[in-house]
Amino acid sequence: PDTFEHLVVVRGSLVIRAGDAMDTLGPGDVIFFRADVPHVYENPGATEALLHLTMTYAGDWVGEHPTD
């Protein structure tokens, strides 16, 4: 629960499906989505896709500050 993914496409293209949503990304595109739902990555092109993926978990920020 409360897991998120941040993707940045560096080269190629990427189709991402997360829950009921779908988007196609190209170089320079960024997407942020809930990763605690079923999701799929697909390279629709004939060339290699390169991307950066960062995952954020609820424990990474919950309870770090006294006001949380």
C-alpha positions in Angstrom: 0.0 0.0 0.0 1.0 3.6 -0.7 3.8 2.7 -3.1 4.5 5.0 -6.0 6.7 4.8 -9.1 8.3 7.7 -10.9 9.4 6.9 -14.5 11.6 9.0 -16.8 12.0 7.8 -20.4 15.5 8.5 -21.7 15.3 6.7 -25.1 12.7 4.8 -27.0 9.0 4.6 -26.1 7.1 2.9 -23.4 3.4 2.0 -22.9 2.4 1.9 -19.2 -0.8 0.5 -17.9 -1.6 1.1 -14.2 -5.1 0.0 -13.0 -7.5 1.2 -15.7 -5.2 3.9 -17.0 -2.9 3.7 -20.0 -0.3 6.2 -21.4 2.4 6.1 -24.1 5.6 7.9 -23.2 8.6 9.0 -25.3 12.0 10.5 -24.6 11.9 13.2 -21.9 8.4 12.1 -20.7 7.8 11.5 -17.0 5.0 9.7 -15.2 4.1 9.3 -11.5 1.6 6.7 -10.6 0.4 4.4 -7.8 2.4 1.2 -8.0 0.1 -0.6 -5.5 -2.2 -1.5 -8.3 -1.5 -4.0 -11.1 0.7 -2.4 -13.7 2.5 -3.4 -16.9 5.4 -1.8 -19.0 5.6 -2.5 -22.7 8.1 -1.4 -25.3 5.9 -0.9 -28.5 8.9 0.0 -30.7 11.6 -2.0 -32.5 14.4 -0.2 -30.6 15.6 -0.5 -27.1 13.9 1.6 -24.4 15.9 3.1 -21.6 14.2 4.6 -18.5 14.9 5.6 -15.0 12.6 4.1 -12.3 12.4 5.4 -8.7 10.1 3.7 -6.2 8.7 5.5 -3.1 7.2 3.6 -0.2 4.9 5.0 2.5 7.5 4.2 5.1 9.9 6.5 3.3 8.1 9.6 4.5 5.4 8.6 7.1 6.3 9.4 10.7 9.5 11.3 9.9 8.2 14.6 11.2 6.4 15.2 14.5 3.5 16.7 12.6 2.9 13.4 10.6 
